Amino acid sequence: MRTLGIDIGTTNIKAVELSGAINNMVLENYGILETYGYLERSNAAIQTNYFKLVEEITVELLRQLFLVFKPKTKRAFFSLPVFSSFITNFNLPFVNDKEIAQAVPFEAKKYIPLPLEELEINWMVVAKNVEGGKETSRIVLVATPKELIQKYQHIAQALSLNLVGWEIEGFSLARALVGEDKTPTLITDIGTQITNLFVVDNGFLVNFESLNIGGAEITHIISQSLGVSQERAEEFKKIKGFKIAPEEMGVVNVLMPIVDNFGNEILRMIDIYREKNNRQIEKVILTGGTANMPGLAEYFTEFLNLTVEKAWPFKQIKYQQFLEPLLRDVAPYLSVATGAAIQGLA
C-alpha cells in the first residue's frame, strides 16, 4: 500500500510518499514546493487562517508539485494547520469508556466558542489515573470546522485524490518525531510566519501554543543588518546562520534578541507545563525550515540548558542510504508530511 502525506503550509507545500505497512515503511518519494512571495509581501501566503485557505491557488500549486514529484498513488492524507482548529484538554472524573463518550460533548461546550454542529469533534484519552480513590481521565479534544474540511475535500477532488483522512499537524509531528518515546518533549515548529510549540508527553500531543513570529522575521532582520535584499538574507540564514566569520559577528548580535525571544517562549512553555503537570520537559526538537539554520540547535542547547536536536522524521522508515545527506537537509521541512503519510498507512 502507498500513501501520500500532504502538508499545506502558509508559504509552501510538502508531500511525502510512503509504501508498506506501519512496521515496514519505505520512503518512495518526496517533494517541496516553496513560494517566495512572502519575501516581498508579508501577506503573500497560501493560507492565513481557516477561512482563507485559497482552494484555487492550492490546487494549482499541488498540480505543479505533482508534475515534478510524480506520485504513484492517489491515496492522500492531509495535515491541517493547528490554527485552523480548537484543541483543548481537560479531566473527567471517571475512567469508564462509555461514561467518557457521553460526557465529552457536554464538556466540549465549555471550551469551544462555536456551535458544535458546525464542527467535527475528535477526542482521545491520553491518561487514566486513580489517586486517593478518585478515578480521572485526561482528554485531548480537537474540534475542526466542517467548512475547512470541505475545502480540503474540494482540493482532493480537483486533483482526483482519494482523501483517506486528515489530522492536525501537531499529531503528525508527534507521530513522526516522538513516536512511542515517553519522554516529555517540546516540538518547536518554526514556520515562515508562525511558530508552534507542541508538548508531547507519553507519546501524546497534550498542549500547544502558537506565536505570531517565524523564520521570515529572522530573514528581515538579516536583510536590514547587512543592507541586502530579502532573497540574499534568506540565503545567508540558510548557509551561514550562527556559524559565521568574525567580521560578520555584528549580524549575530542583531539576531540574538529575536532568537532569545524564541528561547524565552520555549522556557515559558516548559515552566507552565511543569507547574500544571509536575512533569519536566527533557528534550526539545526543532522542526520547520528555520531548524536548518546552522548553529541554531547548538545555540538553543546552551540557552535552554536542555537537549535540543534537529528533526529527523525517518527513524521508523527505510530509505536508500545514498539519500541520507540530502534527507538530513530537508527533514525539518518534511516532518509534518511524513507524520501524515505514516497515519495514512495505519
C-alpha positions in Angstrom: 0.0 0.0 0.0 1.1 3.5 -0.7 0.0 6.8 0.8 0.8 10.5 0.2 1.1 12.7 3.3 0.4 16.3 2.3 1.3 19.4 4.3 -0.1 22.7 3.1 1.8 25.4 4.9 1.4 29.2 4.9 4.0 29.6 2.1 4.9 26.2 0.9 3.6 22.7 0.2 5.3 19.4 1.1 4.4 15.9 0.2 5.9 12.5 1.2 5.0 9.2 -0.4 5.4 6.1 1.8 4.7 2.4 1.0 4.4 -0.7 3.1 2.8 -1.1 6.5 3.4 0.6 9.9 6.0 -1.9 10.9 7.7 -1.9 7.5 7.6 1.6 6.0 9.6 2.6 2.9 10.2 6.2 1.7 9.3 6.2 -2.0 9.4 9.9 -2.8 9.1 13.4 -1.5 8.6 16.9 -2.9 8.8 20.5 -1.7 7.3 23.5 -3.5 8.3 26.8 -1.9 6.6 30.1 -2.7 8.8 33.1 -2.1 6.2 35.8 -2.5 6.3 36.4 1.3 9.8 37.8 0.9 8.4 40.8 -0.9 4.8 40.8 0.6 4.1 39.6 4.1 0.5 38.8 3.0 1.6 36.5 0.2 0.5 33.3 1.9 -1.4 30.3 0.8 -3.4 30.5 4.0 -3.5 32.7 7.0 -6.5 31.2 8.8 -9.0 28.5 8.2 -11.4 30.9 6.3 -8.6 31.9 3.9 -7.3 28.7 2.5 -7.3 29.6 -1.1 -8.5 26.5 -2.9 -7.7 27.5 -6.4 -4.2 28.6 -5.7 -3.6 25.5 -3.6 -4.9 23.2 -6.3 -2.6 24.8 -8.9 0.5 24.6 -6.6 -0.2 21.0 -5.8 -0.6 20.3 -9.5 2.8 21.9 -10.2 4.4 19.9 -7.4 2.9 16.6 -8.7 4.2 17.3 -12.2 7.7 17.1 -10.8 7.0 14.7 -7.9 5.0 12.2 -10.0 3.4 10.3 -7.1 2.4 6.7 -7.9 -0.7 6.7 -5.6 -3.9 8.7 -5.3 -4.3 7.9 -1.6 -3.7 11.0 0.3 -3.7 12.0 4.0 -3.8 15.8 4.7 -2.3 17.5 7.7 -4.3 20.6 8.8 -2.7 23.7 10.3 -3.1 23.9 14.1 -4.5 27.4 13.9 -7.5 26.0 12.0 -8.9 24.0 14.9 -9.7 24.3 18.6 -7.5 22.0 20.7 -8.0 21.7 24.5 -7.5 19.2 27.2 -9.4 18.5 30.4 -10.0 15.9 33.1 -13.2 13.9 33.6 -13.9 12.2 37.0 -14.2 8.7 35.7 -12.4 6.1 33.5 -15.2 4.1 32.0 -15.2 4.5 28.2 -18.9 4.7 27.9 -19.2 7.4 30.5 -16.3 9.3 28.9 -18.0 9.2 25.5 -21.2 10.6 26.9 -19.5 13.4 28.8 -17.1 14.7 26.2 -19.8 16.6 24.1 -21.1 18.4 27.2 -17.6 19.3 28.4 -16.6 20.5 24.9 -19.2 23.2 25.0 -17.3 24.9 27.9 -14.2 25.3 25.8 -15.3 25.8 22.2 -16.8 29.2 21.1 -18.6 27.8 18.0 -21.8 25.7 17.8 -20.8 22.0 17.9 -23.0 21.2 14.8 -20.5 23.4 12.8 -17.6 21.3 13.9 -16.2 17.8 13.6 -15.2 16.7 17.1 -12.4 14.2 17.8 -11.0 13.2 21.1 -8.7 10.7 22.8 -7.9 9.6 26.3 -4.2 10.3 26.9 -4.1 9.1 30.5 -6.2 7.3 33.2 -5.3 7.7 36.8 -6.6 6.6 40.2 -5.4 8.8 43.1 -6.8 8.7 46.6 -9.6 6.5 45.4 -10.6 9.0 42.7 -10.6 7.9 39.1 -9.8 10.5 36.4 -9.3 10.5 32.7 -7.2 13.1 30.8 -8.9 14.0 27.5 -7.4 15.8 24.5 -10.2 17.2 22.3 -9.9 18.6 18.7 -12.7 20.5 17.0 -12.3 21.3 13.3 -14.7 23.5 11.4 -16.6 21.4 8.8 -16.2 24.3 6.4 -12.4 23.8 6.4 -12.7 20.0 5.9 -14.9 20.7 2.9 -12.1 22.9 1.4 -9.6 20.1 1.7 -12.2 17.7 0.2 -12.6 20.1 -2.8 -8.9 20.3 -3.2 -8.6 16.5 -3.2 -11.5 16.2 -5.7 -9.9 18.7 -8.1 -6.7 16.6 -8.2 -8.6 13.3 -8.3 -7.1 12.3 -5.0 -8.6 9.6 -2.7 -8.7 11.5 0.6 -8.3 8.8 3.2 -8.1 11.2 6.2 -6.8 14.3 7.8 -5.5 15.5 11.2 -4.0 18.5 12.9 -0.3 19.0 12.2 0.7 18.6 15.8 -0.4 15.0 15.8 1.6 14.4 12.6 4.7 15.9 14.2 4.3 13.9 17.4 4.0 10.7 15.4 7.0 11.4 13.1 9.4 12.9 15.6 8.5 11.3 19.0 6.6 8.1 18.2 6.4 5.8 21.2 9.1 7.7 23.2 7.5 8.5 26.6 10.0 11.4 27.3 8.2 14.7 27.8 9.2 16.6 24.7 8.6 20.1 23.3 8.5 20.2 19.5 9.3 23.8 18.2 8.0 24.2 14.7 9.4 27.4 13.3 7.4 28.2 10.2 7.7 31.1 7.9 5.2 33.4 9.7 4.1 31.3 12.8 5.9 29.2 15.3 4.0 26.4 17.0 5.1 24.9 20.3 3.8 21.4 20.9 4.2 19.5 24.2 4.2 15.7 23.6 4.1 13.5 26.8 3.9 9.7 26.9 3.7 9.8 23.1 0.6 12.0 23.1 0.2 15.7 22.0 -1.1 17.2 25.2 -0.6 21.0 24.8 0.3 23.6 22.2 0.8 27.3 21.7 1.2 29.5 18.6 3.5 32.5 18.3 3.0 35.2 15.6 6.6 35.1 14.7 8.6 32.9 12.4 11.6 32.5 10.2 10.6 35.4 8.0 11.3 37.8 10.9 14.9 36.5 11.1 15.3 36.9 7.4 14.0 40.5 7.6 16.5 41.4 10.4 19.4 39.9 8.5 18.3 41.9 5.4 18.3 45.2 7.4 21.6 44.4 9.2 23.5 43.6 6.1 21.7 46.0 3.8 20.9 43.3 1.3 17.7 42.0 -0.4 15.3 39.6 1.4 16.4 36.9 -1.0 20.1 37.3 -0.2 19.2 37.4 3.5 17.3 34.2 3.2 20.4 32.6 1.6 22.6 33.9 4.4 20.3 32.4 7.0 20.3 29.0 5.4 24.0 28.8 4.5 25.7 30.7 7.4 23.2 31.2 10.3 25.2 31.5 13.5 28.3 29.9 12.0 29.9 33.0 10.5 33.3 34.7 10.2 34.5 37.0 12.9 33.9 40.1 10.7 30.2 39.1 10.5 29.6 38.9 14.2 27.5 42.1 14.0 24.8 40.0 12.4 24.7 37.6 15.3 24.5 40.4 17.7 21.4 41.8 15.9 19.9 38.3 15.7 20.4 37.4 19.3 17.4 39.4 20.7 14.9 37.7 18.4 16.3 34.2 18.8 16.4 34.8 22.5 12.7 35.7 22.2 12.0 32.2 20.8 14.1 30.7 23.6 12.2 32.6 26.3 8.9 31.5 24.9 10.1 27.9 25.0 11.2 28.3 28.6 7.9 29.8 29.5 6.0 26.9 27.9 8.3 24.5 29.8 7.6 26.2 33.1 3.9 26.3 32.6 3.8 22.6 31.8 5.9 21.7 34.9 3.7 23.8 37.2 0.5 22.3 35.9 1.5 18.7 35.4 4.5 18.2 37.7 6.4 16.9 34.7 9.7 18.2 33.4 10.2 18.6 29.7 13.5 16.9 29.0 14.0 17.4 25.2 13.4 20.0 22.5 13.1 19.1 18.8 13.4 21.9 16.2 11.5 21.5 13.0 10.3 23.7 10.2 12.6 25.2 7.6 14.4 27.5 10.1 15.6 24.5 12.1 18.2 24.1 9.3 19.8 27.4 10.3 23.4 26.5 11.0 24.2 26.7 14.7 20.6 27.2 15.9 20.3 23.9 17.7 23.6 24.4 19.5 22.6 28.0 20.5 19.3 26.7 21.9 21.0 23.9 23.7 23.1 26.4 25.6 20.3 28.9 26.1 17.8 26.3 27.4 20.3 24.0 29.2 18.4 21.1 27.6 18.9 18.5 24.9 18.0 20.2 21.6 18.0 18.3 18.3 17.0 18.9 14.8 14.0 17.0 13.4 14.6 13.5 11.9 11.2 12.0 10.9 12.7 9.0 9.1 13.8 6.9 12.1 11.0 4.4 11.6 11.3 4.5 7.8 13.6 2.6 5.4 15.2 4.6 2.6 18.1 4.3 0.2 21.3 5.1 2.1 22.8 7.4 -0.5 19.8 9.8 0.2 20.7 10.4 3.8 22.8 13.6 3.4 20.0 15.1 1.3 17.3 13.9 3.7 19.2 15.4 6.6 18.9 18.7 4.9 15.2 18.5 4.0 14.0 16.6 7.1 12.7 19.6 9.1 10.6 20.6 6.1 9.1 17.2 5.8 8.3 16.3 9.4 4.6 17.1 9.2 4.0 15.4 5.8 5.9 12.3 6.9 3.7 12.0 10.0 0.6 12.4 7.9 1.8 9.7 5.5 2.5 7.3 8.4 -1.0 7.8 9.6 -2.3 7.2 6.1 -0.7 3.7 6.2 -2.3 2.8 9.5 
